[in-house]
Amino acid sequence: FQETELPPIHEFYSTFKGEYHDLYLKTDVLSLVDVWTEFRKMSMEYYELNPSHYVLPHYYPEMKCLRCQ
């Protein structure tokens, strides 16, 4: 709290060069793929519906309801 001004610009330099961003992106995509795969597997098992075949998300619950009747 004793500094009265920002440090020089060269102290803001980062050596990551996008490595963290790339790693985060890969981790995020792999997590989403895992969740989607499990959801799809569960949906196929219980409702015999493949959610990948529905373009708009609101059609899927409609079809689930019709399938359960």
Secondary structure, DSSP 8 states (H G I E B T S, - for coil): ----S---GGGG--S-TTHHHHHHHHHHHHHHHHHHHHHHHHHHHHH---GGG-SSTTHHHHHHHHHH-
